[in-house]
Amino acid sequence: MIQLEHISKRFGGRLAVQDLSLEVPRGEIYGLLGHNGAGKSTAIGIMLGQVWPSGGRVRICGHEVTRDRGRALSKVGAIFESPAFYDYLSGWRNLEILSSYTRPTPPGRIREIIEWVGLSGREHSKVRTYSHGMRARLALAQTLLPEPELLILDEPSDGLDPEGIHEMRQTILRLHREMGLTILLSSHFLNEVEQLCGRIAVLSQGKKVFEGSLAETRHRESRVRLDTPDFAGAAGQLRAAGLIRDAVPEGNVLLLNGGVETHQVVRFLVERGFAVNGIAREQRTLEDFYLSLMETERGGKRPVGGPAAWPAN
């Protein structure tokens, strides 16, 4: 559904996107992550034909955006940057006007969309009376007007309270499950991405620094947590035997050497009289993975503001 091949974009002397390639297959919810200025918004703007690339090819739904934008985006719905509405008009009238820019949407379809996003009962109220969550739902309704096959959602939960975030997540899952939509989701809510997406790409300073499945981000093959009464003694013998390369007393974590399995560790310790109450490979959250990746990209220097400041727009 989305194919970017060696895309670059330069604004004056600044290279905002560098040699970016990625592919989003049909039927997938795909996450796009990155810090402020990483190039996410520029990449999405290029996909939507609102930013012209300096180099590379962009294909959406099988058509090149730079050559045939109309056909490429005919089955695409998008929330990009801050959706604008006519506050003095109703939500229904806004959808009628917005659909007229491409092709008029029949009243029955508008009614169906309003029910899908949960605005029934408020569709004839003026938008200026809408809460932030209702405006977010109206923005999502707008993306469904062209009967899309692909949704591109840039921070759809931005500014919502926890209940609104949950409702938006459930709506996105329902659209994916019941309509079979392919969805590209750019978000700084890592927990949302973790619950919604099957694959992700991470951008840093305009470059793709990771692309893969959520399962890949969670797996820490070499880290295990050992529950034993004598962790220091066990770690010392494991190190001497060449089974581990290091140990972290805080949390009783062992860093295994390449090719070493947990059953080998347990057998080794039991044979030497250590009581082993439990051993488990350590899994990390998407936040753990993201912050570790960004720290590596910054040469080990954490930004001012700590982890909460990193996953920005």
N, C-alpha and C positions, 0 to 999 in steps of 0.2 A: 504493500500500500504506500509506503514511503521509502524512497531510495535516494540517499545523498551520496554522491561520488566525488571525493576530493574537493569539497566545497571550501572556498575561502572568501573572506570579505574584509576589505580594507576601508577604513574611514580616515582619509588623509594619511597621516603617518602611522596610524594605529591599526594593527591587524587584529580584528575582533574575532574572526573565525579562521582557523588554520587547518587546512587539509582534512576536513571533517567528512568521514564516510560512516554511514550507518544505514541499517535496513530494518523496517518494521513490517513483519509479515501480517497477512490478513488474519483477523480474529484475535489479535493479541492486545493486552493492555501493557504499554511500554512506557517506562518512566525516564524522564530526562532531568538530571540533577546537576547542580553546580552552584558555586558561590556567586555573590554579586559581581557582575562583570565577566562571568565565565564564558559568555557567548550564547546562552540559552535563548534569550529573546531575539537575538540576531538570527540564530538558526531557524527559529519558528517564523520570523518575519520573511526569511528566504523561502521557506516551505509554502507560505501563503501568498507569495508574489508581491509582498509589500516592501521587501528589501531586495535589491538586485545583487546577485553574487558577483564577486570579482573574478571568480574562476570555479570550474567544476560543473557538475550536472545535477539537476533536481527533478526527480520524477515522482509525481503524486498520482495514485490510482492509474498508473501505467502511462501517464502523459507528462511531457516535459513542461514544467511551469514557465520557463523563460520563452518557450515557443508557442504554447497553447494554454494560457492560464485559465481560460474559460472552461475548457474540457477537463483540465487537471483538477479544478476545484469545484466542479459541478456537483459532486457527491461528498463535499467536505463541509462540516460545521466546525466553527472555531470560537473559543473565548480567548481573546488576545488583548493583553494590556488591560485597560479599564473600559468595560463595555459602557456605552453611552445610550441613554434613553431620553425620550421626551417626558419630563417629569409631570407636566401638566395634562398628559393624556393617560388613559388607562393602559394596563398591561396588554389587554386584548388589542387595543388600537395600535400600540407600539409594534406588536407582532405583525399586524396587517401591513403597516407602513414598511417595516423592515423586509418583509417578504416581497413587497412590490419592487424592491431594488433589483431582484433577480427574476423571480416569477411569482405571481400571486398565489397564495396558499388558500385553498377552500376553507370555509368556516368549520367544516367537520374535522379537518386535519388540525386546525388551531385548537379546537376543543380537545382533541385527543392528546396533543402536546401538553396543554395546560394540565390535564389530568395526570400525565406521565410525571411531570415535575412537581406536582403537589400544590398548584396555585388555584385549584377549583374553589370558588366562592369569593375570591379576591381579584379575579381577572378583569372586572369592570371598575375596580378602584383605581384612582390616580396613582401613578408610580411614586409620586412624592410622599405618599402615605405608606410606602412599603418599607419594611425593615431591611437591614443589610442582607439577611438570609433570603428574603423574598426577592430582592433584586438579583441575588446570585441564581435563584431558580428561574427568574425571567431570562437571565443571560443564557442559562442552559437551554431554556425553551427556544431561544433564538437560534442556537446551533442546530436544533432539530428541524427547523423549517424546510430545508432543502431535501428532506428524507435522506440523510447522509449515510454513507457506508463507513466514513472515517470521521472521528472527532479529534480535534487538536485543542487541548484544554491547558491554558497557561494560568496556573495558580487559581483553580476554580474555587478553592476553599479559603482563599485569602480574606482575612477580616471576620470570619465566622466564629461564633462561640462553639464550645465543644459539641453541643447538641446539633448545631448547624453543620459542623464538619462531619458528624456521624451520618446525618441525613443525606448530605451530598455524596458521601462514600457509598451509601446504600443505593442511591439513585444511579451512580455511575456503574456499579456492579449489575444493577438490574438492566440498564441499557445494553451492557455488554452481553449479559446472559440471554435476555429475551429478544433483543433486536439484532444480536450478532455483530455489533459494531466493533471496528478496530479503533483503539483509543491511544493517542499519544498524550501523556500526562506530564506536565512540568509543574513541580511543586517543591516548596521548601519544608513541607510537613513530611519528614522522613517516615514517621509511623504510618501515614496514609499511603505512601508509596509502597511500603513493606506489605501492607494489607491488600493492595490493589494490583500491583504489577507482577508480571512473570519475568520480565527482563528489564534491565536498565542500562543507560549510558551515563557516564559522569564526565562533565566538561570542566576544565580548569585552564584559565587564561587562553580561551579560544581553542584549546586542543582536547580531543577525546583521550582521557586517561584510563578509562575502564569501560568495557561493554561486556555484559554477560548476564547470567540468570541470577535470581535472588538466592538460589541455593549456593551458588559460588561465593556470594558475599558472606554467607553465614558460616561456612566451613573453615574451621581452624584445625587443619589436619595434625599439626605438630603439638598442639596444646591440650593437656589433659589435667583434670582436677583429681587429686589423690586424697582419699580419706584414710588416714592411718595415724595411730597414736604417736609415732615417732617419725614425723615428716623429714626433719633434718637428717636423721640417720639414714632413712631410706633414700633420700636424694643423694647423699654422699656416696652410697654404694652403687646406686644407679649411674652416677657420673663416672665413678672409677671403672665401671664395667663398659662404659661407652654407649649406654642405652639412652642417656639424655645429654643435652648440651648445656642446659641451665635449669634452675629451679627458682620459683618465686614464692617465698614463704607466705606473703600476704595472699591468702586464698588457696594455699597449698597447690600451686600450679607447677606442672612439669612441662618442659619443652623437649619433646622427643627428638632424637636424631632421625635422619631420613631412613625410611623403611621399617622403623620400629613400631610394633603394634601393641595395643594395650594388654593383650593377653600375655605377651612376653614380659611386660613389666610386672604383672601380677604373679606369674610363675616364678620369676627371679626373686621377688620379695618374699613370697611364701616359703620358698626353698631355704631362705636364710632366716626364717623365723619371725618375719614382720607380719603383724596383723593387718590385713587389707579389708577395710569395711566397705569400700566402694571406689570405683574409678570410672570417669566419664570424660569423653571428649568435650571440649569447650566450644560452644557455639556463640557467635557474636551477632549482635543486632545490626541492622543496616546503618544505624547511627554510628556504632563502633567502627564499622568498615569505612564509612564515609569520612569520619574524622581522621582515622588512621591514614587514609589515602590522601586527604588534603594536607596532613602534617608532612607526609613524604614529599608531596609536591612543593611545599614551602621550605624544604630542607630541614625539617624537624622543628621549625619555629611556629608555635601556636599564636594565632592572631589575638590582638587585644579584644577582650570581651568574652573569651573562652568559647567552648563548643556551641553554646546557644547562638552565638553571632555568626557562625559559619554558614549554615545552610540558608543563605539569603536568596533573593530572587535572581 
